[in-house]
Amino acid sequence: MASQEYHEILKQGVEVWNQWRKEHRDVRPDLSGEDLADADLNDARFSFSRLNRVRFSDAQLHRAYFVHSDLSNANCSRLSTACPVREEKMPTSCRNYVVVQ
């Protein structure tokens, strides 16, 4: 599936995204380079996703999950929510805003 198709699923809302992720556990979505600034992504399940170069500036990420996700070069500026993510996959800009598991 192309990155644009993942974006279209996410655009339908977190509930639709999470249901799709539940039904497609074997898929590792690639949202690399997406602009998710200012998005309401509370409770989103991004575990095992490719999120490198994603712009999360000012996004709402309360209770979002990023375990085993690739966040290399992601822009996490101005986040105020802690998110679980593995430190070795986390860009420096995100380290002040995440809880490492």
C-alpha positions in Angstrom: 0.0 0.0 0.0 1.3 3.4 -0.9 2.0 6.1 1.7 -1.0 8.2 0.3 -3.4 5.3 1.1 -2.2 5.3 4.8 -2.7 9.0 4.9 -6.2 8.7 3.6 -7.1 6.2 6.3 -5.6 8.4 9.0 -7.6 11.4 7.6 -10.8 9.6 8.4 -10.0 9.9 12.1 -8.1 8.1 14.9 -11.0 5.6 15.5 -10.9 4.5 11.8 -7.1 4.4 11.9 -7.0 2.3 15.0 -9.6 -0.1 13.7 -7.7 -0.5 10.4 -4.5 -1.2 12.4 -6.3 -3.8 14.5 -7.4 -5.5 11.3 -4.0 -5.3 9.7 -1.6 -6.1 12.5 1.0 -7.5 10.0 1.3 -4.2 8.1 3.9 -1.6 9.0 2.4 1.7 7.7 4.7 4.2 6.1 3.7 7.8 6.7 7.2 9.1 6.1 7.3 12.8 5.3 3.6 13.4 6.1 2.6 16.8 7.6 0.6 15.9 10.7 1.1 19.3 12.4 -1.9 20.5 14.5 -3.6 17.1 14.0 -5.7 15.6 16.8 -4.0 12.2 17.1 -5.0 11.4 20.7 -5.1 7.6 21.3 -3.6 6.9 17.8 -1.8 3.6 17.4 1.4 4.2 15.5 3.4 1.3 16.9 5.6 -0.4 14.3 5.1 2.5 11.8 7.5 4.3 9.6 7.2 7.9 10.7 10.6 9.4 9.6 10.5 13.0 8.7 6.9 13.4 9.8 5.9 16.8 11.1 4.1 16.5 14.4 4.5 20.2 15.4 1.6 21.2 17.8 -0.1 17.9 17.2 -2.3 16.4 20.0 -0.8 13.0 20.9 -2.2 12.2 24.3 -2.1 8.4 24.9 -0.7 7.9 21.3 1.5 4.8 21.0 4.8 4.9 19.0 6.4 1.7 20.3 8.9 0.3 17.8 8.2 3.1 15.4 10.8 4.8 13.2 10.7 8.5 14.2 14.1 9.4 12.7 14.2 13.1 11.7 10.6 13.6 12.8 9.7 17.2 13.8 8.2 17.0 17.3 8.6 20.7 18.1 6.1 22.3 20.5 4.6 19.0 21.7 3.3 18.9 25.2 2.2 15.3 25.5 4.3 12.3 26.6 4.2 9.4 24.2 5.8 5.9 24.6 8.6 5.3 22.1 11.9 3.6 22.2 14.7 6.1 22.6 17.0 4.7 19.9 14.3 5.4 17.3 13.6 8.9 18.6 14.9 12.1 17.0 16.6 14.5 19.4 13.7 17.0 18.9 11.3 14.5 20.4 13.3 13.4 23.4 11.9 16.2 25.6 8.4 15.1 25.0 8.3 11.4 25.1 8.3 8.6 27.7 10.9 6.0 26.8 9.8 2.4 27.3 
